[in-house]
């Protein structure tokens, strides 16, 4: 499982012009699921996202997690994180999980994050979405559960 996590002051997802999810201060996590991912990848990723200390404390040091600043996590599925461009110019997505499996693990990740007490609105799986966000910093972190195991 891969995630691109961005610290934001606000973000929202629209589908067909209608806002379906939004947050103020918090994190946007764009998440891709690999074909070999399992529940433990979702558990690992939830722990990493919830525990990332990327918000500033009173001293101006990035030392606080999203929960400590009473923020939320906007979770958005993005299979293109597994795009392989090593050959040619058209990405191959053969490493991305099949949609049914990916949706199951994406939902498991959302559940794991919610279990930590966080508010976790989500995008719509397999929909064409428009994501708007204000990246604060900018702060952008790349996470990959396969680099842990």
Secondary structure as UniProt FT lines:
FT   STRAND          2..15
FT   TURN            16..17
FT   STRAND          18..23
FT   STRAND          26..32
FT   TURN            35..36
FT   HELIX           39..51
FT   STRAND          55..56
FT   TURN            58..59
FT   STRAND          62..64
FT   TURN            66..70
FT   STRAND          72..77
FT   HELIX           79..82
FT   TURN            94..95
FT   HELIX           99..115
FT   TURN            116..117
FT   TURN            125..126
FT   STRAND          130..144
FT   HELIX           145..147
//
